[in-house]
Amino acid sequence: MNKALIGLAFVLIGLFLPQIQERIPDILVKPEPAPIIQIAQPDKKIIDKVSSIAALVTDDMDRVKLAIFNDIFSNRILDYDADSQQINDVYTEAARNIFGTSMRGKYQGYADGITKLFKEVLGNQNHQVSDVEKGQLSVYFRGLAWCLINQEK
């Protein structure tokens, strides 16, 4: 009789296992901690320059993704040996590869703000980008990344 009850219990557990699992809390599964993004706070002049661009992004997850993207760009631009058009193309193509069309037109004015940053540093004429210009772009895009993480929407 005991073997029959144990067998019946196993059959019932097998039949209703999905429903049982849904009702049992995931006590043993520890959630992964959120990634910590550490970007040094830029000076007030840089924050004032880029904060209006960062404020356009309203979705928290998009803010994190764009912050990471812009921080990586700010680090990599220092090593680029390119002209101003190529720098613009690298940023645009990298964004397209990372985000696809998910961000296209989502934040009115964001693309214009990025374009203004590029034009302010690089001007309108195509030329070989100097180390000083790369450094300034790096500072601006790192500042933008910082604002995306730390600034209120």
C-alpha positions, 0 to 999 in steps of 0.5 A: 500500500505504501509503495502504491501511494509513493508511486501515485505521488510521483505520477501526480507530481510529474503531471502537475510539476509545471504548476507546482514550480510556478507556485514555489518562489525562486528562493535559491535563485539569486538575482544577478546584481545590476551592473555598476557603471562608473564614470567620473563626474565631468566639470560643470561646463561639460555637464551644462553642454551635454545635459540637455541632450541626455535629458531627451532620453526618458526611458531608464533602460535606454539611458543605461544603454546609451550611457554605455555606448557613449562611454565606450565611444569616448574611450575608443575615439582617442585611438582613431586615426581618421578624418572628421567624416569617418569619425561621424560614420563610426559613431553612426554605424556603431549605433546602427549595429548596436541599436538597429532601428529601435532608437531611430526617431524615438527621442526628438532632438537627440540626433541633432544634439549629437550632430551639434557636438560633432560640429562644435569640435570638428567644424563643417569641413572634412579634415584629419582629426587632431589629438586635441579634437579627439580629446575634446570629443572624448570629454563631451561623450564621456560627459554625456554618458555621465549625465545619462546615468546620473541626471534626472530625466 
